[in-house]
């Protein structure tokens, strides 16, 4: 073949792609500009939600705020999904696939200290106790940023070849014992259907990552989270005559120590990390009475579903056999709260340029896996998903001294919200336009 003709033919696909690439770049630039214009609104929404937090499955005020906003944008809106969830459907100007964006809305039973102008003073009942309520994990920020992204994408809907589904989820922090909720219930109620979602994106603010940055991980990113309870049944006796009873307190102490060897001696940690923590141990009412029962509860975190099942089996074996050796019995109950959060490798690679477009290539970093859990994983079990971290720590801050999530001192820098809005909107728009 003539070299000149070969070069011409070889260049044709690239030339054909240039208009599409230019169109994507123009749309991304417009999204970034619109996101910047939404900053004041996003901050105002976040402060309003922060000052009026609601616990899991009680997010009625927040849901009403969200639903009203989505209706004003001209969306089809569904309410009462998974009790208090809200779903908005934005149809683009051209036919195409369906992509979903998700935010969570619930607060935590944490009392917020005074000092912040929009600090929460809300009190409520939780597990029979009077507690304060605080957005101590950033879900107020997630909700406000997704409201901002909905506004931005509604402005460019004519250029979107497909549909965007906005999922505002309740109860990410978990429902009360025995109650299914959060993402699991959203999926059960068909949130990924009608229209059927092809891919889903979400983000989480981080108090230990610098504002203006995005972090991601392909494959397992966050651990599964399981709750276990062990009831040890013995025989009550006077504290002065323990030989007349079977002491469930001593048996429980032996079980706690035995459980520690499951990770340290029975788990292949070079394969993946794992954590087993006993966070509660209760027994007895008086110093000189051996009770007839004790109960402990804890959490299991793994990054590997196979390892998760091995640890479950080891917990049952350890507790049962130790109890039997002392003449007691142990009832073990394990409930999965969230599966492993696994970012689809192909989707992650596909959308990495979009993350770099939103934040700048030097502000996007790959991160290591975390033992924190997220029920976003329930969506990822059904469709490919990508979940990223958004920096919320002040520039120059020290991650070692920044107050952790789920604590009264938790703080998120509001200057990072525009990047969050840009990231969510860019991921959705780029996925749709690149799938044409």
C-alpha angles and dihedrals in degrees: 000000000000109000092225092052091046091054091049093051092045090055096052098086090048092049090048090052095051096082091049092049091048090049092052091048092050092048092048090050091051091049091052091051093048091047090055090052090055095056096101092048093048092050091048092050091047093051092048092050091043092054091048105041123173130200125240115302090008098082095122098131093044091047091051091051091051096044092049091052094049092049090053087056089057098250131147102250131201120193134186092041109158086358101299106012125125128211125191124192120206115189116206126222094258135040118266145117128317121249127184133214119196137200131172124227111192130107132210137249092256125126111231117220119237120257106076112100091228098034118150119253093175118136127189145153120274124173089345094307133107108244141169119245124223140165091239096157104046102257089134087060092047092052094047093047093050089049086054092048089050089054093049095047092047087058092056099035093121089064095049116100097205143007134300119209115201112206117196103187130200128210102024087149089060138265126261116283112292093017121110112215147133122050093345092060092041089057092045089053091054103255090151092053137067092062098024114233118229099189137001133210134192142160140205128209116235126209089199098052122078118256114257094037135106125204128192141169129204113227121001107017105159132023131255113253123218129177117214130188126189121195113198115199120197135147125282121238142156112283089236093058107041092158088072092062143035109250111223091186093062091042090051091051090052091049092051090054092044091053090057091066093058093077098027098046110013104041126080098231093178085068098050140332123263137182131198116183131177104210102170135038121172132176142143137004104228138042097237101040122087104215124223094230143032130185134202133183135189149149135265121205125188137160095207124063092211091052089048091059092047091053091049090054092046092052092053092046095047097046095043096048096044090050093048091050089062097042093257132112130232126206112200123197123180124184125185114227099177135001123228111295101237119183108213104247095216093047091046092054091045094052100039091094088055091054089050091048091053099045106016123262094265091054097056116085137174112240135202122253118277131215089219112106133223127189088217079094089077090067091046090058088064105034136012110277141182123203121186138186120241117205116243103164117107114259109272092020123142115241089205093061101033111110110258126239115274093034131108092246095056112137135181124195109235093208088078095062095089090058089050092053091045092049095051094045094044093050091052096043095044093048091052097044094045091051093059 
